Amino acid sequence: MRYVFSTVGTSLLTNAVREKGLEINLYKYSNFKEDDFDDSNIGVKNTIDSLIEELKEDLSKITDERELRKKSAELNGILGFYRSIKEDKPQNDLHLLICTDTYQSKKVAEVLSDFLNRRGFSTEIIVVPSLTTGSNEGFELGTLELIEKMSFYVEGNEGEVIFNLVGGFKVVQGILTAIGMIWADRIIYIFETSNEVLFIPKLPVGINLEKIEKHFDILRKIDIGLRLSGEEKDIVKNKLNSFVSAEFEYLSTWGKALFEKVKKEKYSEKLISPLIDRIVYSDGFKKDFEKLENDKKAKVNETIDDFIRYLKTNIPLRRSRLRPVQGDIGFDYEIYATSYGEALRIFMRKEGNVYRLMEIKPHL
């Protein structure tokens, strides 16, 4: 399976406006969210909506690839990629369309998703609410959120990772080019004056992950949102300062990308430590874990991190659901670990303030 991440900008809309000769300044409203439109500019929103519906219909009728590739940078990259590898039919690929939380970018992603779905591809849209270039802090937090969302699709899974950076905003392209040197199997780009796909090679050097691996649990605490001890803060200051924000509140952009790379490997190999004394593993739980395939091991470990975050910060579970178990069967709660294939649950018993994880098995 291939995971094709495509950065999404607004070229599909701006090209349509130019082709139709419309007198509308889309750039003026490029950062608008849906709620930002009011009575004074509702006409602009209505025009965008009409264009979006027209684009969906127009693209579905075009059969000439060259004409389609002229419509937008994103289509140029996606279709150019399949031409370069001599494939024109879906190969169980998942297209992840990365857009900012702006009305225009989300609408363009919607059109691209519709186009790809009609051609038999699976798609999902990744919206990053915090991704903004208004400030360094805002952009860094947005980038961390983007990395978190992207890692959800590839961690613990086998498959080729493709970064299509032909479309989208330049600053997002730049940051993902750098991250792609760590994560992607292939990064594709196209010069504006050409239709030929270029594959940007990875740096011909290895990345020393020794520090990440040695101090993995400290970085994991920061990623989850747990407080560090004084000794752990000293380690961060002296050895991990380039991977963590100055306030110890979150991982830096590069720290997050490298951490996720190491985490992907570790979480698919063995059961992680619970980090807090409110979670205890039973022998039965450990045995059940060892029987799992690597991708499901990774998902169980992610679920445990999610549960730790919930217990320590009251942040709602991101990827799971915690539910009481009905009946007297030796368990008090179940938490969803995987939802694909044989969907698995973690069953646990509450003993005072401690949750004892008992078994991993399908829903009762």
C-alpha positions as CSV (number, residue, x, y, z in Angstrom):
1,M,0.0,0.0,0.0
2,R,1.2,3.5,-0.8
3,Y,0.4,6.6,1.3
4,V,0.5,9.7,-1.0
5,F,0.6,12.9,1.0
6,S,-0.2,16.0,-1.1
7,T,0.0,19.6,0.0
8,V,-3.1,21.5,-1.1
9,G,-3.1,25.2,-2.0
10,T,-5.6,27.2,-4.0
11,S,-4.3,27.0,-7.6
12,L,-7.4,25.1,-8.7
13,L,-9.6,28.0,-7.7
14,T,-7.3,30.8,-8.9
15,N,-6.8,29.1,-12.3
16,A,-10.6,28.8,-12.6
17,V,-11.1,32.5,-11.8
18,R,-8.5,33.4,-14.4
19,E,-10.0,31.1,-17.1
20,K,-13.5,32.5,-16.6
21,G,-12.3,36.1,-16.5
22,L,-14.0,36.7,-13.1
23,E,-13.3,40.0,-11.3
24,I,-12.7,38.6,-7.8
25,N,-9.6,38.9,-5.6
26,L,-9.3,35.5,-4.0
27,Y,-6.0,36.5,-2.4
28,K,-7.8,39.1,-0.3
29,Y,-9.8,36.3,1.3
30,S,-7.1,33.5,1.3
31,N,-7.0,33.3,5.1
32,F,-10.7,33.5,5.6
33,K,-12.5,30.6,7.4
34,E,-16.1,30.0,6.7
35,D,-17.2,32.0,9.8
36,D,-15.2,35.0,8.6
37,F,-17.6,35.7,5.8
38,D,-20.4,38.1,6.6
39,D,-23.1,40.2,4.7
40,S,-20.4,42.5,3.3
41,N,-18.6,39.6,1.4
42,I,-21.1,36.8,1.2
43,G,-21.1,37.2,-2.5
44,V,-17.5,36.1,-2.6
45,K,-18.3,33.0,-0.7
46,N,-21.2,32.2,-3.0
47,T,-18.9,32.6,-6.0
48,I,-16.4,30.2,-4.5
49,D,-19.1,27.7,-3.8
50,S,-20.4,27.9,-7.3
51,L,-16.9,27.5,-8.7
52,I,-16.3,24.4,-6.5
53,E,-19.4,22.7,-7.8
54,E,-18.5,23.6,-11.4
55,L,-15.0,22.3,-11.0
56,K,-16.3,18.9,-9.6
57,E,-18.4,18.5,-12.7
58,D,-15.8,19.8,-15.2
59,L,-13.0,17.6,-13.9
60,S,-15.2,14.5,-14.0
61,K,-15.8,15.0,-17.8
62,I,-12.2,15.7,-18.8
63,T,-10.4,12.7,-20.2
64,D,-7.2,14.3,-21.6
65,E,-4.5,14.0,-18.9
66,R,-2.6,17.1,-20.2
67,E,-5.7,19.3,-19.8
68,L,-6.3,17.9,-16.3
69,R,-2.7,18.6,-15.2
70,K,-3.1,22.2,-16.3
71,K,-5.9,22.7,-13.9
72,S,-3.9,22.8,-10.7
73,A,-0.5,22.1,-9.3
74,E,-1.9,19.3,-7.1
75,L,-3.3,17.4,-10.1
76,N,-0.1,18.0,-12.0
77,G,1.8,16.3,-9.2
78,I,-0.6,13.4,-8.6
79,L,-1.2,12.5,-12.3
80,G,2.5,13.1,-13.2
81,F,3.5,10.7,-10.5
82,Y,1.4,7.9,-11.8
83,R,2.6,8.6,-15.4
84,S,6.2,8.5,-14.2
85,I,5.8,5.0,-12.6
86,K,3.7,3.8,-15.6
87,E,0.5,3.2,-13.6
88,D,-2.9,4.6,-14.5
89,K,-5.2,2.5,-12.2
90,P,-5.6,2.5,-8.4
91,Q,-3.2,0.3,-6.6
92,N,-4.7,0.3,-3.2
93,D,-3.2,3.7,-2.6
94,L,-4.5,6.1,0.0
95,H,-4.3,9.8,-0.9
96,L,-3.9,12.2,2.1
97,L,-4.7,15.7,1.1
98,I,-3.1,18.2,3.5
99,C,-4.9,21.6,3.7
100,T,-4.9,24.6,6.0
101,D,-8.0,25.5,8.0
102,T,-9.1,28.1,5.5
103,Y,-12.2,28.1,3.4
104,Q,-10.5,28.1,0.0
105,S,-7.9,25.4,0.9
106,K,-10.5,23.1,2.4
107,K,-12.8,23.5,-0.6
108,V,-10.0,22.8,-3.1
109,A,-9.2,19.6,-1.1
110,E,-12.9,18.7,-1.4
111,V,-12.7,19.0,-5.2
112,L,-9.5,16.9,-5.4
113,S,-11.0,14.2,-3.1
114,D,-14.1,14.1,-5.3
115,F,-11.9,13.8,-8.5
116,L,-9.8,11.0,-7.0
117,N,-12.8,9.1,-5.6
118,R,-14.4,9.1,-9.0
119,R,-11.2,7.5,-10.4
120,G,-11.3,4.7,-7.7
121,F,-8.8,6.1,-5.3
122,S,-9.3,6.2,-1.5
123,T,-8.8,9.7,0.0
124,E,-8.8,11.5,3.3
125,I,-8.5,15.2,4.0
126,I,-6.1,16.3,6.7
127,V,-7.0,19.7,8.1
128,V,-4.5,21.4,10.4
129,P,-6.3,24.1,12.4
130,S,-3.2,25.6,13.9
131,L,-1.1,25.7,10.7
132,T,-0.4,29.4,10.2
133,T,2.5,31.5,9.2
134,G,1.4,34.4,11.4
135,S,4.1,33.7,14.0
136,N,7.0,31.4,14.6
137,E,5.3,29.8,17.6
138,G,2.0,29.3,15.7
139,F,3.7,27.8,12.7
140,E,5.8,25.5,14.9
141,L,2.7,24.3,16.8
142,G,0.9,23.8,13.6
143,T,3.8,21.8,12.2
144,L,3.8,19.5,15.3
145,E,0.1,19.0,14.8
146,L,0.6,18.1,11.2
147,I,3.3,15.6,12.0
148,E,1.0,14.0,14.6
149,K,-1.8,13.7,12.1
150,M,0.5,12.3,9.4
151,S,2.1,9.8,11.7
152,F,-1.3,8.3,12.5
153,Y,-1.5,6.8,9.0
154,V,2.0,5.4,8.7
155,E,3.3,4.4,12.2
156,G,3.4,0.7,12.6
157,N,2.1,0.1,9.0
158,E,4.0,-1.3,6.1
159,G,3.8,0.7,2.9
160,E,5.6,3.2,0.7
161,V,5.3,6.9,1.8
162,I,5.2,9.5,-1.0
163,F,5.3,13.2,-0.5
164,N,3.7,15.1,-3.4
165,L,4.9,18.7,-2.8
166,V,4.0,20.2,-6.2
167,G,1.0,22.2,-4.9
168,G,0.3,23.9,-1.6
169,F,1.8,26.9,0.1
170,K,5.6,27.4,-0.2
171,V,6.3,27.5,3.5
172,V,4.5,24.2,4.0
173,Q,6.3,22.7,1.1
174,G,9.6,23.8,2.6
175,I,9.0,22.2,6.0
176,L,7.6,19.0,4.5
177,T,10.6,18.7,2.2
178,A,12.8,18.6,5.2
179,I,10.6,16.2,7.1
180,G,10.4,14.1,4.0
181,M,14.2,13.5,4.2
182,I,13.4,11.6,7.4
183,W,10.0,10.0,6.6
184,A,9.3,9.7,2.9
185,D,10.5,7.0,0.6
186,R,10.0,9.4,-2.3
187,I,9.5,13.2,-2.6
188,I,8.1,14.4,-5.9
189,Y,8.2,17.9,-7.4
190,I,7.7,19.6,-10.7
191,F,9.3,22.7,-12.1
192,E,6.7,25.3,-13.1
193,T,8.0,25.2,-16.7
194,S,7.9,21.5,-17.0
195,N,5.5,18.5,-16.7
196,E,8.2,16.1,-15.9
197,V,8.1,14.7,-12.3
198,L,11.3,15.0,-10.3
199,F,12.1,12.7,-7.5
200,I,14.1,14.6,-4.8
201,P,16.6,12.1,-3.3
202,K,17.1,11.6,0.4
203,L,20.2,13.0,1.9
204,P,23.0,10.4,1.4
205,V,23.7,10.4,5.1
206,G,22.3,8.6,8.1
207,I,20.6,10.3,11.0
208,N,22.1,9.5,14.4
209,L,19.1,8.6,16.5
210,E,21.1,7.4,19.5
211,K,20.1,10.3,21.7
212,I,16.4,9.8,20.8
213,E,16.6,6.1,21.6
214,K,18.6,6.5,24.8
215,H,16.3,9.1,26.3
216,F,13.1,7.9,24.6
217,D,10.9,7.9,27.7
218,I,11.8,11.5,28.6
219,L,10.8,12.6,25.1
220,R,7.7,10.4,25.3
221,K,6.7,12.2,28.5
222,I,7.0,15.6,26.8
223,D,5.0,14.3,23.8
224,I,2.2,13.0,26.1
225,G,2.2,16.1,28.2
226,L,3.6,14.8,31.5
227,R,5.8,16.8,33.9
228,L,9.5,16.2,34.0
229,S,11.5,15.7,37.2
230,G,14.4,18.1,37.9
231,E,16.9,15.5,36.8
232,E,15.0,14.9,33.5
233,K,15.0,18.6,32.8
234,D,18.8,18.7,33.3
235,I,19.1,15.9,30.8
236,V,17.0,17.8,28.3
237,K,19.0,21.0,28.8
238,N,22.4,19.3,28.4
239,K,21.6,16.6,25.8
240,L,18.2,17.1,24.2
241,N,17.8,20.9,23.9
242,S,17.6,20.8,20.1
243,F,14.7,18.3,20.2
244,V,12.5,20.1,22.8
245,S,11.1,23.6,23.2
246,A,12.8,25.9,25.7
247,E,9.8,25.6,28.1
248,F,9.8,21.7,28.0
249,E,6.2,22.0,26.8
250,Y,6.5,20.2,23.5
251,L,8.9,18.6,21.1
252,S,10.5,20.8,18.4
253,T,9.6,20.3,14.8
254,W,12.7,18.1,14.2
255,G,12.4,16.4,17.6
256,K,8.8,15.4,16.8
257,A,9.7,14.1,13.3
258,L,12.6,12.0,14.7
259,F,10.7,10.9,17.7
260,E,7.9,9.6,15.6
261,K,10.4,7.7,13.4
262,V,11.9,6.0,16.5
263,K,8.5,5.4,18.0
264,K,7.2,3.7,14.9
265,E,10.0,1.1,15.3
266,K,9.8,0.7,19.1
267,Y,6.0,0.5,19.3
268,S,5.8,-2.3,16.8
269,E,8.4,-4.4,18.6
270,K,7.6,-4.5,22.3
271,L,5.2,-3.4,25.0
272,I,6.1,0.0,26.3
273,S,6.5,1.0,29.9
274,P,3.3,2.5,31.5
275,L,5.2,5.6,32.8
276,I,2.7,6.2,35.6
277,D,1.9,3.9,38.6
278,R,-1.9,4.2,37.9
279,I,-1.5,1.7,35.0
280,V,-0.3,-1.9,35.7
281,Y,0.1,-4.8,33.2
282,S,-1.1,-8.3,34.1
283,D,0.9,-11.3,32.9
284,G,-2.1,-12.2,30.7
285,F,-2.0,-8.8,29.1
286,K,1.7,-9.2,28.3
287,K,1.2,-12.6,26.8
288,D,-1.7,-11.3,24.6
289,F,0.5,-8.5,23.4
290,E,3.3,-10.8,22.3
291,K,0.9,-12.7,20.1
292,L,-0.1,-9.6,18.1
293,E,1.2,-8.6,14.6
294,N,3.6,-5.7,14.6
295,D,1.1,-3.1,13.3
296,K,-1.4,-4.0,16.1
297,K,1.3,-3.9,18.7
298,A,2.0,-0.3,17.6
299,K,-1.7,0.5,17.9
300,V,-2.0,-1.0,21.4
301,N,1.0,1.0,22.5
302,E,-0.4,4.2,21.0
303,T,-3.7,3.5,22.9
304,I,-1.8,3.1,26.1
305,D,-0.1,6.5,25.6
306,D,-3.5,8.0,24.8
307,F,-4.9,6.5,28.1
308,I,-1.9,7.9,30.1
309,R,-2.5,11.4,28.7
310,Y,-6.2,11.1,29.6
311,L,-5.5,10.0,33.2
312,K,-2.8,12.8,33.8
313,T,-4.3,15.7,31.9
314,N,-8.0,14.9,31.4
315,I,-7.5,15.5,27.7
316,P,-10.2,13.3,26.0
317,L,-8.9,10.1,24.3
318,R,-7.8,11.0,20.7
319,R,-8.0,7.6,19.1
320,S,-10.0,5.4,21.4
321,R,-13.1,5.1,23.5
322,L,-13.2,4.0,27.2
323,R,-16.4,2.2,28.1
324,P,-17.6,0.4,31.2
325,V,-18.1,-3.4,30.7
326,Q,-21.6,-4.7,31.4
327,G,-22.0,-7.8,33.6
328,D,-19.9,-9.5,36.2
329,I,-17.1,-11.0,34.0
330,G,-14.0,-9.8,35.8
331,F,-13.5,-6.6,33.8
332,D,-14.6,-3.0,34.6
333,Y,-13.7,-1.2,31.5
334,E,-12.7,-1.7,27.9
335,I,-10.8,0.6,25.6
336,Y,-10.7,0.5,21.8
337,A,-7.3,-0.4,20.5
338,T,-7.8,-1.2,16.8
339,S,-10.8,-0.8,14.5
340,Y,-9.7,-2.6,11.4
341,G,-9.5,-6.4,10.7
342,E,-10.2,-8.2,13.9
343,A,-11.0,-5.1,16.0
344,L,-9.3,-5.4,19.4
345,R,-10.1,-4.1,22.8
346,I,-8.0,-3.7,26.0
347,F,-10.0,-5.0,28.9
348,M,-9.1,-3.7,32.4
349,R,-10.0,-3.9,36.0
350,K,-10.0,-0.9,38.3
351,E,-8.4,-1.5,41.7
352,G,-8.8,1.7,43.8
353,N,-6.9,4.4,41.8
354,V,-5.1,1.8,39.6
355,Y,-6.1,0.4,36.3
356,R,-4.9,-3.2,35.8
357,L,-4.8,-4.1,32.1
358,M,-5.9,-7.7,31.9
359,E,-6.5,-8.9,28.3
360,I,-6.4,-7.9,24.6
361,K,-9.1,-9.5,22.6
362,P,-12.0,-8.8,20.3
363,H,-15.1,-7.0,21.6
364,L,-17.2,-9.2,23.9
